[in-house]
Amino acid sequence: MTRRFAIPVGITATGQFYPDRVVTNEDFAAYLDTSDEWITTRVGIKERRWVEPGVASSDLGAKALQMALDRRGIGPGDLDAIIACTVTPDMLFPSTAALIQHKIGAKNVFGYDMNAACCSFLFGLTTGAAFVASGVVKRVAVVGCDIMSSIADKSDRNTVVLFGDGAGAVIVEQVEEGMGILDFEHYLDGAGAPHLLMPGGGSLNPPSHETVDKKMHFVRQNGQEVYKNAVKGMSDVSRLMIDRNKVDPVDVRLFVAHQANARIIEAVAKRLEMPMERVAMNIVHYANTTSATIPTALHQSLEKGALKKGELAIFAAFGAGYTCGATLIRWAY
Ligand SMILES: CC(C)(COP(=O)(O)OP(=O)(O)OC[C@H]1O[C@@H](n2cnc3c(N)ncnc32)[C@H](O)[C@@H]1OP(=O)(O)O)[C@@H](O)C(=O)NCCC(=O)NCCS
């Protein structure tokens, strides 16, 4: 059975923001045992953006959201809720959503942070859409913002090269009949937790000199294990969207997958028999920005005219948890 909302709900505008500072593969090769060749061929990244000290996720998120509001031709006062999707909140509390609300000057909104790791934006989009579909909320901003450089160990070639900072935002509201989110499927599997995590700083391992000395405040992952599961997870759940909705794969004009490794995206596209010209790819310039990968890749695809009103797109993501999911959407504008 498809998971379709009773009221058609879709995305009506997008926005993005990246910090100016470009960090290239050569910058890492200058002090680590790595090379542009290794990073390019194994992961498909050439450069990424990193913030300067003192810039937080809410700063990036607020700018991306402001662009989405401008594109929609509305103001912050037209929002009912803000969902900030992030694994790198400004601080544990208050929520990054509250800080974004304050920065953009929204009034009379509610909101909170959503952390489903690299699926945060996808799950946040569904949550925002469900509020609108309830009929009692008109407009929700879903903002994916992460400063992954804040949790990347700068001395570890295995992880530091993979991540970037950035933000993407969408406005979610009721759309024409037959448009918007047609179906979604999302999964949680905590058995995958040991393979991708940041163990320090929470209630299990509160910050201490010991947790800092043991580098527990950085991302850790079992790369090959995550790679295998990401390819299978995103392929299977995307295939489910196609089969369950009796969609001809040829009619899927745009496939936007979480950008963790270009080889993962290519492998998923191959399994889905999706030609690469229909696959959004921004990892080469921005690396893995976690909650921001899908909304920014979507925004950039729209700028290129890759998706038009009435056409179908699939969003898919896989991340820590494990979390996994896909969403089928008919573009509404
Ligand atoms: C992380 C990842 C890029 C590593 O690529 P890989 O081909 O699996 O490489 P491996 O981990 O097997 O490492 C192979 C070798 O390359 C080395 N290596 C790792 N990073 C390197 C780097 N930046 N430069 C040079 N060598 C590197 C490793 O140390 C290892 O060396 P060894 O054989 O001497 O021990 C890949 O596994 C991946 O993308 N995994 C999934 C990531 C993901 O989706 N994360 C989710 C976040 S949402």
The ligand as a Tripos MOL2 file, in Angstrom:
@<TRIPOS>MOLECULE
LIG
   48    50     1     0     0
SMALL
NO_CHARGES

@<TRIPOS>ATOM
      1 C1         35.0580    5.6710    3.1220 C.3       1 LIG1
      2 C2         35.3130    5.1220    1.7340 C.3       1 LIG1
      3 C3         35.4420    6.2600    0.7400 C.3       1 LIG1
      4 C4         36.6350    4.3510    1.7340 C.3       1 LIG1
      5 O1         36.8560    3.8040    0.4460 O.3       1 LIG1
      6 P1         37.2520    2.2790    0.3010 P.3       1 LIG1
      7 O2         37.4790    2.0470   -1.1390 O.co2     1 LIG1
      8 O3         36.1950    1.4630    0.9760 O.co2     1 LIG1
      9 O4         38.5950    2.2220    1.0550 O.3       1 LIG1
     10 P2         39.0040    1.3540    2.3550 P.3       1 LIG1
     11 O5         38.2950    1.8520    3.5620 O.co2     1 LIG1
     12 O6         38.8650   -0.0880    1.9810 O.co2     1 LIG1
     13 O7         40.5110    1.6920    2.4540 O.3       1 LIG1
     14 C5         41.4410    1.2450    1.4880 C.3       1 LIG1
     15 C6         42.7710    1.8800    1.8140 C.3       1 LIG1
     16 O8         42.7090    3.2810    1.4960 O.3       1 LIG1
     17 C7         43.2190    4.0160    2.6010 C.3       1 LIG1
     18 N1         42.5990    5.3350    2.6290 N.ar      1 LIG1
     19 C8         41.4740    5.7150    3.2590 C.ar      1 LIG1
     20 N2         41.2670    7.0220    3.0860 N.ar      1 LIG1
     21 C9         42.2840    7.4610    2.3040 C.ar      1 LIG1
     22 C10        42.6200    8.7100    1.7740 C.ar      1 LIG1
     23 N3         41.8900    9.8120    2.0020 N.pl3     1 LIG1
     24 N4         43.7130    8.8000    1.0100 N.ar      1 LIG1
     25 C11        44.4950    7.7410    0.7540 C.ar      1 LIG1
     26 N5         44.2220    6.5130    1.2450 N.ar      1 LIG1
     27 C12        43.1300    6.3850    2.0100 C.ar      1 LIG1
     28 C13        42.8710    3.1940    3.8040 C.3       1 LIG1
     29 O9         43.6830    3.5410    4.8900 O.3       1 LIG1
     30 C14        43.1670    1.8050    3.2840 C.3       1 LIG1
     31 O10        44.5350    1.6020    3.3630 O.3       1 LIG1
     32 P3         45.1310    0.1960    3.8290 P.3       1 LIG1
     33 O11        44.6310   -0.7960    2.8290 O.co2     1 LIG1
     34 O12        46.5980    0.4360    3.8000 O.co2     1 LIG1
     35 O13        44.5760   -0.0400    5.2020 O.co2     1 LIG1
     36 C15        34.1750    4.1850    1.2870 C.3       1 LIG1
     37 O14        34.2210    3.0060    2.0190 O.3       1 LIG1
     38 C16        32.8160    4.7990    1.4750 C.2       1 LIG1
     39 O15        32.4440    5.7100    0.7610 O.2       1 LIG1
     40 N6         32.0160    4.2480    2.4090 N.am      1 LIG1
     41 C17        30.6780    4.7090    2.6450 C.3       1 LIG1
     42 C18        30.6970    6.0820    3.1910 C.3       1 LIG1
     43 C19        29.3130    6.5090    3.5060 C.2       1 LIG1
     44 O16        28.3860    6.2940    2.7780 O.2       1 LIG1
     45 N7         29.1980    7.0950    4.6170 N.am      1 LIG1
     46 C20        27.9280    7.4970    5.0110 C.3       1 LIG1
     47 C21        28.0310    8.7780    5.5770 C.3       1 LIG1
     48 S1         26.4100    9.2000    5.4470 S.3       1 LIG1
@<TRIPOS>BOND
     1     1     2 1
     2     2     3 1
     3     2     4 1
     4     2    36 1
     5     4     5 1
     6     5     6 1
     7     6     7 2
     8     6     8 1
     9     6     9 1
    10     9    10 1
    11    10    11 2
    12    10    12 1
    13    10    13 1
    14    13    14 1
    15    14    15 1
    16    15    16 1
    17    15    30 1
    18    16    17 1
    19    17    18 1
    20    17    28 1
    21    18    19 ar
    22    18    27 ar
    23    19    20 ar
    24    20    21 ar
    25    21    22 ar
    26    21    27 ar
    27    22    23 1
    28    22    24 ar
    29    24    25 ar
    30    25    26 ar
    31    26    27 ar
    32    28    29 1
    33    28    30 1
    34    30    31 1
    35    31    32 1
    36    32    33 2
    37    32    34 1
    38    32    35 1
    39    36    37 1
    40    36    38 1
    41    38    39 2
    42    38    40 1
    43    40    41 1
    44    41    42 1
    45    42    43 1
    46    43    44 2
    47    43    45 1
    48    45    46 1
    49    46    47 1
    50    47    48 1
@<TRIPOS>SUBSTRUCTURE
     1 LIG1         1 GROUP 0 **** ****
